[in-house]
Amino acid sequence: MTDRIRTEPDFDALREKFDSFSLHLKARMREFEQNGAFATTNAAFTQRLLKDQASVEIEMQAAMNHGSPWNATWTELERDVNALIGDFGHLQQRFDAQMQERGRIAG
């Protein structure tokens, strides 16, 4: 999920990438909650990520309702989707490192 989209404006591809990311985000958030990864240090970051994801969803829907996105909208949406994916990647790395550390401590 770390690849970047940079082609001619292709709204369907960007929408598909965003939808895939959103599903992955929800699944990992459930996993984080089940494994107790929402420590105080991750809670603020996680809440910001979820807020940003909701904002991009609104932007994406508005662009779909408008029709083909113009270049400025495309550029903003592409930037926002890629930023979300990057931020989520950082959260996953922190979560995975915490889980590995717990495994070493418990084991």
Contacts in CASP RR format, 6 or more apart in sequence:
PFRMAT RR
TARGET T0000
AUTHOR 0000-0000-0000
METHOD contacts of the structure
MODEL  1
MTDRIRTEPDFDALREKFDSFSLHLKARMREFEQNGAFATTNAAFTQRLL
KDQASVEIEMQAAMNHGSPWNATWTELERDVNALIGDFGHLQQRFDAQMQ
ERGRIAG
1 20 0 8 1.000
1 21 0 8 1.000
1 24 0 8 1.000
1 85 0 8 1.000
1 88 0 8 1.000
1 89 0 8 1.000
2 85 0 8 1.000
2 86 0 8 1.000
2 89 0 8 1.000
4 82 0 8 1.000
5 13 0 8 1.000
5 14 0 8 1.000
5 17 0 8 1.000
5 78 0 8 1.000
5 81 0 8 1.000
5 82 0 8 1.000
6 78 0 8 1.000
7 13 0 8 1.000
9 68 0 8 1.000
9 69 0 8 1.000
9 71 0 8 1.000
9 74 0 8 1.000
11 63 0 8 1.000
11 64 0 8 1.000
11 68 0 8 1.000
11 69 0 8 1.000
11 74 0 8 1.000
14 60 0 8 1.000
14 74 0 8 1.000
14 77 0 8 1.000
14 78 0 8 1.000
14 81 0 8 1.000
15 60 0 8 1.000
15 64 0 8 1.000
17 81 0 8 1.000
18 56 0 8 1.000
18 57 0 8 1.000
18 60 0 8 1.000
18 81 0 8 1.000
21 53 0 8 1.000
21 81 0 8 1.000
21 84 0 8 1.000
21 85 0 8 1.000
21 88 0 8 1.000
22 53 0 8 1.000
22 57 0 8 1.000
24 88 0 8 1.000
25 49 0 8 1.000
25 50 0 8 1.000
25 53 0 8 1.000
25 88 0 8 1.000
28 88 0 8 1.000
28 92 0 8 1.000
28 95 0 8 1.000
29 46 0 8 1.000
29 50 0 8 1.000
31 37 0 8 1.000
32 38 0 8 1.000
32 42 0 8 1.000
32 46 0 8 1.000
32 95 0 8 1.000
35 95 0 8 1.000
35 99 0 8 1.000
37 95 0 8 1.000
37 98 0 8 1.000
37 99 0 8 1.000
38 46 0 8 1.000
39 98 0 8 1.000
42 91 0 8 1.000
42 94 0 8 1.000
42 95 0 8 1.000
45 87 0 8 1.000
45 91 0 8 1.000
46 91 0 8 1.000
48 87 0 8 1.000
49 84 0 8 1.000
49 87 0 8 1.000
49 88 0 8 1.000
49 91 0 8 1.000
52 80 0 8 1.000
52 83 0 8 1.000
52 84 0 8 1.000
52 87 0 8 1.000
53 84 0 8 1.000
55 80 0 8 1.000
56 77 0 8 1.000
56 80 0 8 1.000
56 81 0 8 1.000
56 84 0 8 1.000
59 73 0 8 1.000
59 76 0 8 1.000
59 77 0 8 1.000
59 80 0 8 1.000
60 77 0 8 1.000
63 69 0 8 1.000
63 73 0 8 1.000
63 77 0 8 1.000
66 73 0 8 1.000
69 77 0 8 1.000
END
